[in-house]
Amino acid sequence: MVIEQLNPHACRTYLIGEEGGEEVALVDPVLEHVDDYLRLLEERGLKLTHVIDTHTHADHISGAAALLDRTDCEYVMAEKAPAQCVTVRLGNGYVGKLGSAEVKVVYTPGHTQDAMSLLVGNGVLTGDALFLDEGGAGRDDLPGGDPAAHWESIQELMRLPEDLVVYPAHEYRGREPSSLEVQKKSNPHLKPRPKEEFVQYIEDLKLGPAEWMEEVLKANYACARDPKAAWIPMDVAACEVKGTLEHGVNDLQVESIGVEELRGRLNSGDGPLLLDVRESEELTGELGHLPGSRHLPIAALAKRLGELEAEKEREIVTVCRSGARAHTAAQIMAQAGFGRVRVLAGGMKAWREAGYPVETK
C-alpha cells in the first residue's frame, strides 16, 4: 500500500493506493494545491477515485469540493459530516478498497464530531485525533469538539497494533511519522489516565478558538471553492492544542514558584501581583481564588495585555487550577516583554491541599 505525503507545509495531504495500481485516493486535500494534485496524477497516469476528508477542517479550506467538480471521483467523509457536497458517508468499521488494497474506517471524534481515522496498509491516518510526539492532538475547543469523546477515540487508537505508523493531518515542527508504539511513549495524549482526568487536562489547556477558524469551518460546511472564502493566517499551528498562540510562544521557558514560597512572600508583605487566568465561574467555585488576586481569563489575555502595562516591571505570578493555563499565560506575557513572570506550581489545587486561605466571593 502506498502512503505518500504531498504538501510542502503543515497541512498534510496523503495520496493512498495499491502499490503499482492505477486507482488512488487523496486524503485531506488543500484547496490551494488542487492544480498541483491534478498535475501529479496526470504525470503518473493515476485515476482519482475518492477524495477523503478525515474531518471538517478549521485551518484551511478543503480541496475536496473543487476536486469533485474537476474529476470523476467521490467525496467521502464520516456519517456526521455537515459538508453539503459529500457524496459518500461512512460509518465506523466500514472497509473499502482501492484496487485490492483495503481501507478501514475507525470513528475517532473529539477534535470534531465528524472525525475518522483510516487504517491503510501498515499505517493509520489519524486526522487531528492524534498528532506526533509532544504535539499531542487536535484541540477540542472548536465547535463540535468534545474532550470526553476524544478520550474514547484515544482508547480505540491505543488498541490498534503498535507497529502501525501514525500519519497525522498536521505536522507543525518537522517531526517524522513513527509507530504507535513510539507515540505511546512520547505523546502526552496517549498517557494512560481516567476519562475525567483527561477531560480536565484538556480543559486546562484550551484557549478558545480564534474567530477566523470558525469562519473557515463555515466555508467548509458550504463546500467553498474560493480560496478567499475565509481569511487564514500563514504559518500558525492553529489546530494543535494552544494553537492560536503567536509563533514561538510555546518554546519560551518560564519559572515557577511553589505554594510554600508564595505563602511566605505574601505573609511578609513582599508579595507579587497575583494574576488568576481561569474563567470567572471558577473563582467562586470549589477551589476559590487567592485573596487580592487580579483576574484576566487566558482566552482574553493576549488582547488585554495593555491593561497590565503599568505592571510590566513588577513580579507577577500567574495562577490557574493546576498550572497548565498559568504556564501558557506566563509564556504569552514573557513574549510581550513582561520580564518577571512566574507560575504557581500546582495552581489552586496545590494551594488548597496545603490548607492555605482562599476567597470564594
Sine and cosine of phi, psi and omega as CSV:
sin_phi,cos_phi,sin_psi,cos_psi,sin_omega,cos_omega
0.00,0.00,0.71,-0.70,0.02,-1.00
-1.00,-0.06,0.75,-0.67,0.17,-0.98
-0.77,-0.64,0.95,-0.32,-0.08,-1.00
-0.80,-0.60,0.82,-0.58,0.02,-1.00
-1.00,0.08,0.75,-0.66,-0.17,-0.99
-0.96,-0.29,-0.38,0.93,-0.19,-0.98
-1.00,-0.01,0.49,-0.87,0.00,-1.00
-1.00,0.01,0.06,1.00,-0.08,-1.00
-0.74,-0.68,-0.22,-0.98,-0.18,-0.98
-0.91,0.42,-0.54,0.84,0.05,-1.00
-0.96,0.29,0.84,-0.55,-0.07,-1.00
-0.99,-0.14,0.73,-0.69,0.16,-0.99
-0.86,-0.52,0.77,-0.63,-0.04,-1.00
-0.93,-0.38,0.72,-0.70,0.20,-0.98
-1.00,-0.07,0.82,-0.57,0.01,-1.00
-0.81,-0.58,0.53,-0.85,0.02,-1.00
0.06,-1.00,0.15,-0.99,0.03,-1.00
-0.93,0.36,0.67,-0.74,0.06,-1.00
-0.83,0.56,0.86,-0.51,0.00,-1.00
0.99,0.17,-0.02,1.00,-0.03,-1.00
-1.00,0.09,0.21,-0.98,-0.02,-1.00
-1.00,-0.09,-0.55,0.83,-0.07,-1.00
-1.00,0.08,0.75,-0.66,-0.02,-1.00
-0.68,-0.74,0.25,-0.97,0.11,-0.99
-0.81,-0.59,0.45,-0.89,0.14,-0.99
-0.94,-0.35,0.78,-0.63,-0.03,-1.00
-0.95,-0.31,0.81,-0.59,0.01,-1.00
0.85,0.53,0.82,0.57,0.04,-1.00
-0.94,0.34,0.51,-0.86,-0.01,-1.00
-0.95,-0.31,0.73,-0.68,-0.12,-0.99
-0.82,0.57,-0.67,0.74,-0.08,-1.00
-0.91,0.40,-0.24,0.97,-0.03,-1.00
-0.95,-0.32,0.19,0.98,-0.05,-1.00
-0.83,0.55,-0.72,0.70,0.02,-1.00
-0.87,0.49,-0.61,0.79,0.03,-1.00
-0.90,0.44,-0.69,0.73,0.01,-1.00
-0.88,0.48,-0.73,0.68,-0.05,-1.00
-0.90,0.43,-0.61,0.79,0.03,-1.00
-0.91,0.42,-0.68,0.73,0.01,-1.00
-0.89,0.45,-0.69,0.72,0.00,-1.00
-0.88,0.48,-0.66,0.75,0.00,-1.00
-0.92,0.40,-0.68,0.73,-0.01,-1.00
-0.89,0.46,-0.57,0.82,-0.04,-1.00
-1.00,-0.05,-0.06,1.00,-0.01,-1.00
0.92,0.38,0.61,0.79,-0.04,-1.00
-0.97,-0.23,0.50,-0.87,0.02,-1.00
-0.95,-0.31,0.86,-0.52,0.03,-1.00
-0.99,0.14,0.92,-0.38,-0.01,-1.00
-0.98,-0.18,-0.44,0.90,-0.05,-1.00
-0.57,-0.82,0.63,-0.78,0.28,-0.96
-0.91,-0.42,0.71,-0.71,-0.13,-0.99
-0.79,-0.61,0.81,-0.59,0.19,-0.98
-0.97,-0.23,0.83,-0.55,0.00,-1.00
-0.93,0.36,-0.31,0.95,0.03,-1.00
-0.13,-0.99,0.14,-0.99,0.09,-1.00
-0.97,0.24,0.85,-0.53,-0.12,-0.99
-1.00,0.10,0.56,-0.83,0.00,-1.00
-0.91,-0.41,-0.09,1.00,-0.06,-1.00
-0.89,-0.46,-0.04,1.00,0.10,-1.00
-0.38,-0.93,0.36,-0.93,0.06,-1.00
-1.00,0.06,0.79,-0.62,-0.03,-1.00
-0.90,0.44,0.59,-0.81,0.09,-1.00
-1.00,0.02,0.04,1.00,-0.11,-0.99
-0.89,0.45,-0.70,0.71,-0.04,-1.00
-0.89,0.46,-0.66,0.75,0.02,-1.00
-0.91,0.41,-0.63,0.78,0.04,-1.00
-0.92,0.38,-0.57,0.82,0.06,-1.00
-0.89,0.46,-0.63,0.78,0.02,-1.00
-0.92,0.38,-0.55,0.83,-0.19,-0.98
-0.97,-0.24,-0.05,1.00,0.02,-1.00
-0.67,-0.74,0.13,-0.99,0.05,-1.00
-0.99,-0.13,0.86,0.52,-0.07,-1.00
-0.90,-0.43,0.18,-0.98,0.14,-0.99
-0.98,-0.18,0.51,-0.86,0.07,-1.00
-0.96,-0.29,0.89,-0.45,-0.17,-0.99
-0.92,-0.38,0.75,-0.66,0.17,-0.99
-0.59,-0.81,0.01,-1.00,0.04,-1.00
-0.96,0.29,0.23,-0.97,-0.09,-1.00
-0.84,0.54,-0.61,0.79,-0.11,-0.99
-1.00,0.01,0.14,0.99,-0.04,-1.00
-0.90,0.43,0.76,-0.65,-0.03,-1.00
-1.00,0.09,-0.15,0.99,-0.04,-1.00
-0.85,0.53,0.73,-0.69,-0.16,-0.99
-0.95,0.30,-0.46,0.89,-0.16,-0.99
-0.98,-0.19,0.16,0.99,0.05,-1.00
-0.88,0.48,0.72,-0.69,-0.03,-1.00
-0.98,-0.20,-0.39,0.92,0.01,-1.00
-0.71,-0.71,0.81,-0.59,0.03,-1.00
-0.90,-0.44,0.80,-0.60,-0.13,-0.99
-0.93,-0.36,0.57,-0.82,0.04,-1.00
-0.98,-0.19,0.17,-0.98,0.00,-1.00
-0.86,0.52,0.73,-0.68,0.05,-1.00
1.00,0.02,-0.10,0.99,0.00,-1.00
-0.88,0.48,0.66,-0.75,0.06,-1.00
-0.86,-0.51,0.87,-0.49,0.06,-1.00
-0.90,-0.44,0.03,-1.00,-0.04,-1.00
-0.71,-0.70,0.59,-0.81,0.22,-0.98
-0.89,-0.45,0.98,-0.22,-0.21,-0.98
0.91,0.41,-0.83,-0.56,0.04,-1.00
-0.98,-0.18,0.01,1.00,-0.04,-1.00
-1.00,0.03,0.69,-0.73,-0.04,-1.00
-1.00,0.00,0.57,-0.82,0.14,-0.99
-0.78,-0.63,0.86,-0.51,-0.05,-1.00
-0.93,-0.37,0.67,-0.75,0.00,-1.00
-1.00,-0.05,0.75,-0.66,0.16,-0.99
-0.86,-0.51,0.90,-0.43,-0.02,-1.00
-0.94,0.35,0.86,-0.51,-0.07,-1.00
-0.73,-0.69,0.91,0.42,0.00,-1.00
-0.94,0.33,0.20,-0.98,0.01,-1.00
0.59,-0.81,-0.90,0.43,0.13,-0.99
-0.88,0.48,-0.69,0.72,0.17,-0.99
-0.66,-0.75,0.25,-0.97,0.00,-1.00
-0.98,0.19,-0.23,0.97,-0.06,-1.00
-0.94,-0.33,0.40,0.92,-0.11,-0.99
-0.99,0.14,0.64,-0.77,0.11,-0.99
-0.64,-0.77,0.46,-0.89,0.13,-0.99
-0.94,-0.33,0.36,-0.93,-0.06,-1.00
-0.82,-0.57,0.81,-0.59,0.12,-0.99
-1.00,0.03,0.90,-0.44,-0.11,-0.99
-0.74,-0.68,0.96,-0.29,0.00,-1.00
0.83,0.55,-0.83,-0.56,0.00,-1.00
-1.00,-0.08,0.31,0.95,-0.03,-1.00
-0.78,-0.62,0.27,-0.96,0.13,-0.99
-0.77,-0.64,0.88,-0.48,0.05,-1.00
-1.00,0.05,0.95,-0.32,-0.22,-0.98
-1.00,-0.08,0.00,1.00,-0.08,-1.00
0.85,0.53,-0.75,-0.66,0.07,-1.00
-0.97,-0.23,0.16,0.99,0.03,-1.00
-0.94,0.34,-0.41,0.91,0.02,-1.00
-0.42,-0.91,0.80,-0.60,0.12,-0.99
-0.99,-0.17,-0.29,-0.96,-0.04,-1.00
-0.95,-0.30,0.69,-0.72,0.15,-0.99
0.81,0.59,-0.72,-0.70,-0.09,-1.00
-0.93,0.36,-0.13,0.99,0.10,-1.00
-0.90,0.43,-0.34,0.94,0.08,-1.00
0.94,0.33,-0.98,-0.19,-0.04,-1.00
-0.28,-0.96,-0.01,-1.00,0.05,-1.00
-0.92,0.39,0.48,-0.88,-0.01,-1.00
-0.94,0.35,0.43,-0.90,-0.05,-1.00
-0.92,-0.38,0.28,0.96,-0.05,-1.00
-0.95,-0.30,0.28,0.96,0.15,-0.99
-1.00,0.06,0.29,-0.96,0.06,-1.00
-0.80,0.60,0.79,-0.62,-0.03,-1.00
1.00,0.01,-0.12,0.99,0.01,-1.00
-0.95,0.31,0.50,-0.86,-0.08,-1.00
-0.41,-0.91,0.98,-0.22,-0.02,-1.00
-0.88,0.48,-0.52,0.85,0.04,-1.00
-0.91,0.41,-0.67,0.74,0.06,-1.00
-0.91,0.42,-0.57,0.82,0.01,-1.00
-0.91,0.42,-0.63,0.77,0.05,-1.00
-0.86,0.51,-0.70,0.72,0.02,-1.00
-0.88,0.48,-0.65,0.76,0.01,-1.00
-0.90,0.43,-0.64,0.77,0.02,-1.00
-0.89,0.45,-0.59,0.81,0.06,-1.00
-0.89,0.46,-0.62,0.78,0.06,-1.00
-0.89,0.46,-0.70,0.71,-0.01,-1.00
-0.92,0.40,-0.59,0.81,-0.01,-1.00
-0.90,0.43,-0.42,0.91,-0.02,-1.00
-1.00,0.09,-0.12,0.99,0.02,-1.00
-0.96,0.28,0.34,-0.94,0.04,-1.00
-0.84,0.55,0.70,-0.71,-0.12,-0.99
-0.94,0.34,-0.29,0.96,-0.01,-1.00
-1.00,0.08,-0.07,1.00,0.07,-1.00
-0.90,0.43,0.66,-0.75,0.03,-1.00
-1.00,0.00,0.73,-0.68,-0.05,-1.00
-1.00,0.04,0.84,-0.55,0.05,-1.00
-0.87,-0.49,0.98,-0.19,-0.04,-1.00
-0.99,0.12,0.23,-0.97,0.03,-1.00
-0.99,0.16,-0.20,0.98,0.05,-1.00
-0.62,-0.79,0.55,-0.83,0.17,-0.99
-0.53,-0.85,0.94,-0.34,-0.17,-0.99
-1.00,-0.07,-0.21,0.98,-0.13,-0.99
-0.75,-0.66,0.41,0.91,0.13,-0.99
0.96,0.27,0.31,0.95,0.04,-1.00
-0.94,0.33,0.51,-0.86,0.00,-1.00
-0.99,-0.15,0.58,-0.81,0.06,-1.00
-0.81,0.59,0.63,-0.77,0.03,-1.00
-0.61,-0.79,0.12,-0.99,-0.12,-0.99
-0.94,0.34,0.36,-0.93,0.09,-1.00
-0.87,0.48,-0.53,0.85,0.06,-1.00
-0.87,0.49,-0.70,0.71,0.04,-1.00
-0.91,0.42,-0.66,0.75,-0.03,-1.00
-0.90,0.44,-0.55,0.84,0.03,-1.00
-0.88,0.47,-0.42,0.91,-0.01,-1.00
-1.00,-0.06,-0.41,0.91,-0.16,-0.99
-0.90,-0.44,-0.23,0.97,-0.10,-0.99
-0.98,-0.21,0.87,-0.49,-0.06,-1.00
-0.89,0.45,-0.43,0.90,0.03,-1.00
-0.93,0.37,-0.35,0.94,-0.03,-1.00
-0.99,-0.11,0.10,0.99,0.09,-1.00
-0.89,0.46,0.81,-0.58,0.01,-1.00
-0.88,0.47,0.81,-0.59,0.01,-1.00
-0.29,-0.96,0.44,-0.90,0.05,-1.00
-0.89,0.46,0.37,-0.93,-0.02,-1.00
-0.84,0.54,-0.69,0.72,-0.05,-1.00
-0.88,0.48,-0.63,0.78,0.00,-1.00
-0.93,0.36,-0.63,0.77,0.04,-1.00
-0.90,0.44,-0.70,0.71,0.00,-1.00
-0.86,0.51,-0.68,0.73,0.01,-1.00
-0.92,0.40,-0.62,0.79,0.06,-1.00
-0.84,0.54,-0.70,0.71,0.01,-1.00
-0.94,0.35,-0.68,0.74,0.01,-1.00
-0.87,0.49,-0.58,0.82,-0.02,-1.00
-0.96,0.29,-0.33,0.95,-0.03,-1.00
-1.00,-0.06,-0.46,0.89,-0.22,-0.98
-0.93,0.36,0.56,-0.83,0.03,-1.00
-0.92,-0.39,-0.23,0.97,-0.10,-0.99
1.00,-0.08,0.65,-0.76,-0.06,-1.00
-0.94,0.34,0.55,-0.84,0.14,-0.99
-0.95,0.32,0.54,-0.84,-0.04,-1.00
-0.85,0.52,-0.58,0.82,-0.03,-1.00
-0.90,0.44,-0.48,0.88,0.00,-1.00
-0.93,0.38,-0.59,0.81,0.03,-1.00
-0.92,0.39,-0.54,0.84,0.06,-1.00
-0.94,0.34,-0.58,0.82,0.05,-1.00
-0.92,0.40,-0.66,0.75,0.06,-1.00
-0.84,0.54,-0.71,0.70,0.00,-1.00
-0.88,0.48,-0.64,0.77,0.02,-1.00
-0.89,0.46,-0.63,0.78,0.01,-1.00
-0.96,0.26,-0.54,0.84,0.12,-0.99
-0.86,0.51,-0.60,0.80,-0.07,-1.00
-1.00,0.01,0.08,1.00,0.01,-1.00
0.85,0.53,0.76,0.65,-0.04,-1.00
-0.88,0.48,0.63,-0.78,0.10,-1.00
-0.95,-0.32,-0.13,0.99,-0.07,-1.00
-0.99,-0.11,0.87,-0.50,0.00,-1.00
-0.89,0.45,-0.27,0.96,0.03,-1.00
-0.99,-0.12,0.24,0.97,0.00,-1.00
-0.90,0.43,-0.39,0.92,0.07,-1.00
-0.50,-0.87,0.60,-0.80,0.05,-1.00
-0.98,0.21,0.72,-0.69,-0.03,-1.00
-0.74,-0.67,0.85,-0.53,0.03,-1.00
-0.94,0.35,0.43,-0.90,-0.01,-1.00
-1.00,0.06,0.56,-0.83,0.19,-0.98
0.82,0.57,0.70,0.71,0.06,-1.00
-0.91,-0.42,0.75,-0.66,0.00,-1.00
-0.98,0.19,0.87,0.49,-0.29,-0.96
-0.91,0.41,-0.64,0.77,-0.11,-0.99
-1.00,0.05,-0.14,0.99,0.05,-1.00
-0.97,0.24,0.46,-0.89,0.11,-0.99
-0.82,0.58,0.72,-0.70,-0.12,-0.99
0.91,0.40,0.41,0.91,-0.16,-0.99
-0.96,0.27,-0.26,0.97,0.02,-1.00
-1.00,0.04,0.07,1.00,0.06,-1.00
-0.93,0.36,0.46,-0.89,0.06,-1.00
-0.91,0.42,0.42,-0.91,-0.04,-1.00
-0.82,0.57,0.75,-0.67,0.07,-1.00
1.00,-0.08,-0.26,0.97,-0.05,-1.00
-0.89,0.46,-0.69,0.72,-0.06,-1.00
-0.87,0.48,-0.38,0.92,-0.07,-1.00
-1.00,0.01,-0.11,0.99,-0.05,-1.00
-0.97,0.24,0.69,-0.73,0.04,-1.00
-1.00,-0.05,0.72,-0.69,0.03,-1.00
-0.78,-0.63,0.45,-0.89,-0.02,-1.00
-1.00,-0.03,0.34,-0.94,0.05,-1.00
-0.87,-0.49,0.24,-0.97,0.09,-1.00
-0.73,-0.69,0.72,-0.70,0.00,-1.00
-0.97,0.23,0.32,-0.95,-0.05,-1.00
-0.90,0.43,-0.58,0.81,-0.01,-1.00
-0.91,0.41,-0.71,0.71,0.00,-1.00
-0.90,0.43,-0.68,0.74,-0.01,-1.00
-0.91,0.42,-0.65,0.76,0.04,-1.00
-0.86,0.51,-0.69,0.72,0.01,-1.00
-0.90,0.43,-0.65,0.76,0.02,-1.00
-0.90,0.44,-0.67,0.74,-0.01,-1.00
-0.92,0.40,-0.63,0.78,0.00,-1.00
-0.92,0.38,-0.48,0.88,-0.04,-1.00
-0.99,0.14,-0.12,0.99,-0.03,-1.00
0.99,0.13,0.09,1.00,-0.01,-1.00
-0.96,-0.29,0.63,0.78,-0.13,-0.99
-0.99,0.15,0.48,-0.88,0.07,-1.00
-0.98,0.18,0.13,-0.99,0.17,-0.99
-0.95,0.32,0.79,-0.62,0.02,-1.00
-0.99,-0.13,0.83,-0.55,-0.04,-1.00
-0.87,-0.49,0.95,-0.30,0.01,-1.00
-1.00,0.03,0.83,-0.56,-0.11,-0.99
-0.94,-0.33,0.30,0.95,0.05,-1.00
-0.99,0.16,0.04,-1.00,0.09,-1.00
-0.97,0.24,0.38,-0.93,-0.11,-0.99
-0.83,0.55,-0.68,0.73,-0.07,-1.00
-0.91,0.40,-0.39,0.92,-0.01,-1.00
-0.95,0.30,-0.45,0.89,-0.05,-1.00
-0.92,0.40,-0.47,0.89,0.00,-1.00
-0.95,-0.30,0.20,0.98,-0.02,-1.00
-1.00,0.05,-0.41,-0.91,-0.12,-0.99
-0.86,0.52,-0.64,0.77,-0.07,-1.00
-1.00,0.06,-0.33,0.95,-0.04,-1.00
0.91,0.40,-0.35,-0.94,0.00,-1.00
-0.59,-0.81,0.30,-0.95,0.00,-1.00
-0.95,0.32,0.71,-0.70,0.04,-1.00
-0.83,0.55,0.72,-0.69,0.05,-1.00
0.99,0.13,0.06,1.00,-0.04,-1.00
-0.97,0.22,0.44,-0.90,0.06,-1.00
-0.98,-0.17,0.53,-0.85,-0.10,-1.00
-0.91,-0.42,0.78,-0.63,0.09,-1.00
-0.46,-0.89,0.98,-0.22,-0.12,-0.99
-0.88,0.47,0.57,-0.82,-0.09,-1.00
-0.84,0.55,-0.61,0.79,-0.05,-1.00
-0.90,0.43,-0.41,0.91,-0.03,-1.00
-0.96,-0.28,-0.05,1.00,-0.18,-0.98
-0.86,0.51,-0.76,0.64,-0.09,-1.00
-0.85,0.52,-0.61,0.79,-0.04,-1.00
-0.98,0.18,-0.34,0.94,-0.11,-0.99
-0.92,-0.39,0.29,0.96,-0.02,-1.00
-0.87,0.49,-0.41,0.91,0.03,-1.00
-0.85,0.52,-0.45,0.89,0.02,-1.00
-0.92,0.38,-0.30,0.95,-0.03,-1.00
-0.96,-0.29,0.14,0.99,-0.09,-1.00
-0.84,0.55,-0.61,0.79,-0.02,-1.00
-0.93,0.37,-0.28,0.96,-0.04,-1.00
-0.97,-0.22,0.22,0.98,-0.17,-0.99
-0.88,0.48,-0.52,0.86,-0.02,-1.00
-1.00,-0.07,-0.07,1.00,-0.05,-1.00
-1.00,0.07,0.44,-0.90,0.13,-0.99
-0.95,0.32,0.74,-0.67,-0.03,-1.00
-0.78,-0.62,0.68,-0.73,0.11,-0.99
-0.90,-0.44,0.86,-0.51,0.03,-1.00
-1.00,0.03,0.60,-0.80,-0.13,-0.99
-0.72,-0.69,0.66,-0.75,0.17,-0.99
-0.57,-0.82,-0.37,-0.93,-0.05,-1.00
-0.92,0.39,-0.81,0.59,-0.07,-1.00
-0.76,-0.65,-0.06,1.00,0.10,-1.00
0.85,-0.53,-0.35,0.94,-0.10,-0.99
-0.92,0.38,-0.78,0.63,0.00,-1.00
-0.92,0.39,-0.59,0.81,0.03,-1.00
-0.90,0.44,-0.60,0.80,0.05,-1.00
-0.89,0.45,-0.70,0.71,0.04,-1.00
-0.89,0.46,-0.68,0.74,0.02,-1.00
-0.86,0.51,-0.69,0.73,0.02,-1.00
-0.89,0.46,-0.61,0.79,0.05,-1.00
-0.91,0.42,-0.70,0.72,0.03,-1.00
-0.86,0.51,-0.70,0.71,-0.04,-1.00
-0.94,0.35,-0.60,0.80,0.02,-1.00
-0.89,0.45,-0.66,0.75,0.02,-1.00
-0.91,0.41,-0.48,0.88,0.00,-1.00
-1.00,0.10,0.04,1.00,0.10,-1.00
0.98,-0.20,0.12,0.99,0.10,-1.00
-0.98,0.18,0.94,-0.34,-0.19,-0.98
-1.00,-0.01,-0.12,0.99,-0.08,-1.00
-0.76,-0.65,0.83,0.56,-0.03,-1.00
-0.96,-0.30,0.76,-0.65,0.07,-1.00
-0.80,-0.61,0.24,-0.97,-0.06,-1.00
-0.92,-0.40,0.72,-0.70,0.10,-0.99
-0.95,0.31,0.95,-0.33,-0.04,-1.00
-0.88,0.47,0.81,-0.59,0.01,-1.00
0.99,0.14,-0.14,0.99,0.09,-1.00
0.86,0.50,-0.41,-0.91,-0.04,-1.00
-0.91,0.42,-0.44,0.90,0.07,-1.00
-0.87,0.49,-0.75,0.66,0.00,-1.00
-0.91,0.41,-0.61,0.79,0.01,-1.00
-0.89,0.45,-0.71,0.70,0.01,-1.00
-0.92,0.39,-0.64,0.76,0.01,-1.00
-0.89,0.46,-0.47,0.88,0.04,-1.00
-0.99,0.17,-0.13,0.99,0.05,-1.00
0.99,0.15,0.32,0.95,-0.04,-1.00
-0.99,0.11,0.41,-0.91,-0.13,-0.99
-0.95,0.33,0.51,-0.86,0.05,-1.00
-0.68,-0.74,0.22,-0.98,0.16,-0.99
-0.89,-0.45,0.50,-0.86,0.01,-1.00
-0.81,-0.59,0.20,0.98,0.02,-1.00
-0.86,-0.51,0.00,0.00,0.00,0.00
